[in-house]
Amino acid sequence: MSSIKTIDPNSISQPELHSYLLTAVAPRPIGFVSTVDSKGNVNLSPFSFFNVFSSNPPIMIFSPARGREGVPKHSHQNVKEVPEAVINIVDFPMVEQMSLSSTAYDRGINEFIKSGLTQVPSEKVKPPRVAESPVSFECSIDQIIELADSPGGGNLIIAKVELIHIQKQFLDENGKLDPLKLDLVGRMGGSWYTRATGESLFEIPKPIRTKGMGVDGLPSGIRHSPVLTGNNLGRLGNLEKLSSADEINAVSQEDEIRMMQKKLNGNPSKLKKELHWLAQRILEEQQSEKALAVLMYAEKVGE
């Protein structure tokens, strides 16, 4: 029996398809969008069909999907009347208010008031921004692409960033936005969210500009290690070259490895596995070159 469930999107209902898509494609950033209609009525709604798609020009896209009856969202109607919006970023301290604002209030109801959030006048566009948001983007609407007029049909609102507002408390000492300070939230499936803070945040060194050797550049014994994970191999493959003889010899003289050798003398397979566990721990300590040297030394065990 196959362990894979394969689904033809045309064979299930739209709500079922919606659930599969939104639970699998996650976490999604949340664009908290304020708009106004032709009469000046303010609307504030969150959209997780949202992301940034270009920095030159600076373009963001959000998609107000049609409701169960195929009726367009108020934000969609508003940007067709007044082609401007403010995209506010959502952090954890405001997530419950953001969720409340997604209530299907009648058109003309101001969700700033319903949610208890604070309106701040924008400088270049008519819609106000959310004072509590760590970052807000004043945008002009460049294009609206209506994908379908059926329930669940998306509408791509292509927004060009005209002005950015950042609360200084979220900047680091270099004036850059600090992910550790932002405490952002992301949308998961159903009623679930995720919080980008604490242990959920981790850093991966970007691929080196001189090009890493790749996992295929590692010796077979390392590639097929029973200990190392795919993430471990990816980190090692980002190194430019294999360890030198001097580097391998240096790690072989360290006390921990010498003790392993003494303890497991006569059991090379066990020693090799222990060296792989040690290398994995060293990798987790962000010492990739040393970890590779330990693994390269392990390759010599039993030769």
C-alpha positions, 0 to 999 in steps of 0.5 A, spaced: 500 500 500 502 506 497 504 511 503 503 517 498 496 520 498 495 523 491 489 528 490 486 531 483 484 538 485 478 537 480 476 531 484 474 534 491 470 540 493 473 547 494 473 548 501 477 541 502 482 544 497 482 550 500 484 546 507 490 542 503 493 548 500 493 553 506 495 547 511 501 545 507 503 552 504 505 555 511 507 559 515 505 564 511 506 572 512 500 576 514 499 582 510 494 587 514 491 591 509 488 598 510 484 601 504 478 606 503 472 606 499 470 612 494 467 615 500 473 615 505 470 609 509 476 605 512 477 598 512 482 594 515 483 586 513 488 581 514 491 577 508 495 571 508 495 570 501 501 575 501 508 576 500 514 581 497 515 579 490 520 585 488 525 590 491 526 594 484 521 596 483 519 595 491 512 590 489 508 587 494 502 582 492 496 580 497 490 577 494 483 578 497 479 571 495 472 571 494 467 568 499 463 562 499 458 566 494 463 568 490 462 575 493 469 580 493 472 582 499 471 589 501 478 590 500 478 588 493 472 593 492 476 599 495 482 598 491 478 598 485 475 605 487 481 608 490 488 604 488 492 605 494 493 601 500 497 600 507 500 594 508 502 593 515 506 587 518 503 583 524 507 582 530 505 577 536 502 583 541 497 585 536 495 578 533 488 577 537 486 584 534 488 582 527 484 576 528 478 580 530 479 585 524 477 579 520 470 578 522 465 579 516 463 586 518 458 590 513 461 594 508 463 601 511 464 598 518 471 601 520 475 595 523 480 599 526 475 601 531 472 594 532 479 591 533 481 597 538 487 598 533 490 606 532 489 609 526 495 614 524 494 618 517 499 616 512 503 621 508 502 619 501 496 615 500 489 616 503 488 609 507 491 610 514 496 605 517 496 601 524 500 605 529 501 598 533 505 595 527 512 594 527 513 596 520 508 599 515 508 600 507 504 605 504 503 603 497 500 605 490 496 599 487 499 598 480 495 592 477 489 588 479 489 581 476 482 577 478 483 570 477 476 567 478 469 570 480 467 563 483 468 562 491 475 562 493 477 565 487 483 570 488 485 577 486 492 579 485 493 586 488 500 588 485 502 594 490 508 598 489 511 601 496 511 608 496 513 609 503 516 605 509 515 606 516 519 603 521 518 603 529 525 604 531 525 599 537 525 594 532 532 596 529 539 593 531 545 597 532 546 598 525 539 601 523 537 594 520 531 590 522 532 585 527 528 579 526 529 577 534 526 583 536 520 583 531 516 577 534 512 576 528 507 571 527 505 567 521 499 563 518 498 556 518 492 552 517 485 552 520 485 556 526 493 555 527 498 561 527 506 560 528 510 565 532 517 567 529 521 568 536 525 564 541 528 557 539 523 557 533 528 562 530 535 559 527 540 562 522 543 558 516 550 561 513 548 563 506 552 559 500 559 562 499 560 566 493 566 562 491 561 556 491 561 550 496 563 544 493 556 541 494 554 534 498 556 530 492 563 533 493 564 529 500 567 522 501 562 516 500 562 514 507 560 521 509 554 522 504 552 515 507 553 516 514 548 513 519 548 519 523 548 525 519 542 528 517 540 532 510 541 538 514 548 536 516 550 534 509 547 541 506 552 545 511 558 541 510 557 541 502 557 549 503 564 549 505 569 550 499 573 544 499 575 538 503 580 538 509 587 538 509 592 533 511 594 538 517 587 539 519 585 532 519 592 530 523 590 536 528 583 534 530 586 527 531 590 529 536 585 532 541 584 529 547 576 527 546 578 523 540 584 520 543 580 518 549 575 515 544 581 511 540 583 508 547 576 506 549 574 503 542 581 500 540 579 494 536 572 496 534 573 501 528 566 501 526 564 503 533 569 508 533 567 511 526 560 512 528 562 515 535 566 520 531 560 522 526 556 523 533 562 528 535 562 531 528 554 532 528 555 536 535 561 540 532 556 542 527 551 544 531 556 549 535 557 552 528 564 549 527 563 546 520 571 546 518 572 542 524 566 538 523 569 536 516 576 534 519 573 530 524 569 526 519 575 526 514 579 523 520 573 518 521 574 516 514 581 513 515 579 509 521 580 501 519 584 503 513 
